[in-house]
Amino acid sequence: MFVPPDALDAVRDALFAAGAGRIGDYERCSWYGEGTATFLGGDTTDPTAGEKGREERVHELRLETAFPEERQHDVVSALRNAHPYEEPAFDIYPLL
C-alpha cells in the first residue's frame, strides 16, 4: 500500500491491531520505502493532496506487511478506516 509519510504510524498501528505484522514470535513487522506517486482526480473526486482535474505528484511511502489469510477482511477494513486517502492504493499477494 502507499501512504503519505505523516500517516505511516497511524496506518501501521491500525493494521497491526487488525492482525497484520506477525511473523513467528515477532510482532509489528513491516517494511517501507520512499517514492513519488502521480494521480489525476476526476470531477467527482476529493483528493487529500492536490486538486481534482490536475495531475499531482506527491511523496509517499510504500508500506508492506504480512497477515494471515483469515484476517484479510479485518486488515483491509482497518486500512481503509485509518488511511487518509479517498481511494487508498494497495495490493494483496498470497504467500505460498
N, C-alpha and C positions, 0 to 999 in steps of 0.2 A: 504494500500500500504506500501511498505517497502522502506526506503530511507537511504542513508548514512547521518550521523549527519551533515556534512558540507553542505549538500544540503537541509536540512529541511526548512529553511526560504524561499529559492527561490521557492521550490515546493509549500509550503503553499501560498505564495504570488500569484503564478500563478493560483492555484485552486480557491482562493478567488476572484481573478479578473475575473474568468470564471463563477462565480455564486455560488460557494460552500461556506459552512461555515455559513449560515444564519439560525438561529433558533429563530423564533419570532422577537423580536426587538433587538436581539443580532447578531453581525457580527463576522467574523473571528473565529468561533467556531471550535475547533479540539481537538483531544486527541492524545498523542503519548507515547510510552513506548519502553524500550530498549530490545534488543535480539541479538542473533547471527544467521546469515544466512549462509547456505552452498550451494555451487554450483560447478559444474564441466563443464566448457565450452568445446564444441566440436571443431573440426578442423577449422570450418568456423567462429568461434566467435572472438570477440574483446573485452574482458572484461575490464570494467573500473577499477576494482580492481583484482589483482592477475594475473594468467596466464592461457591461454587455455590449456586443457589437464591435469590439476592438480586440485584436489579438494581443494576449498578455504573455509575459514571460516572468515567472516567479521562482524564487529559490525554494526548493523543497528537499525533504529528506525521504529516501526510500527506506521504509521500515519493514523488516521481515521478522517473523516469529513462527513457531510451530504450535499445533494444538491437536488433541485427539479428535478424530472424525465425529464422535458423538457430541462434541462441544461446538460444532460448526455454527449452528443456529444462534447460540448464545454469544459466540465470539463475533459473528457478523453483526448482530444486533448491538453489541457493545461498541463496535467500531462505528457504526452509523450514528449512534447516540452521542459518542464522545468527539467525533470528528467535526471540525468547524465548517467543512465544505458542504455545499448543497448536494453535490454528487461526488463522494469520495471514490477515488480510483483504487481498486485492489484486485489481486489475483489470488486464487486458491489452487495449490498444486498438491495432489496426493503424494505422500511419501511411501514408497513401496519397499 
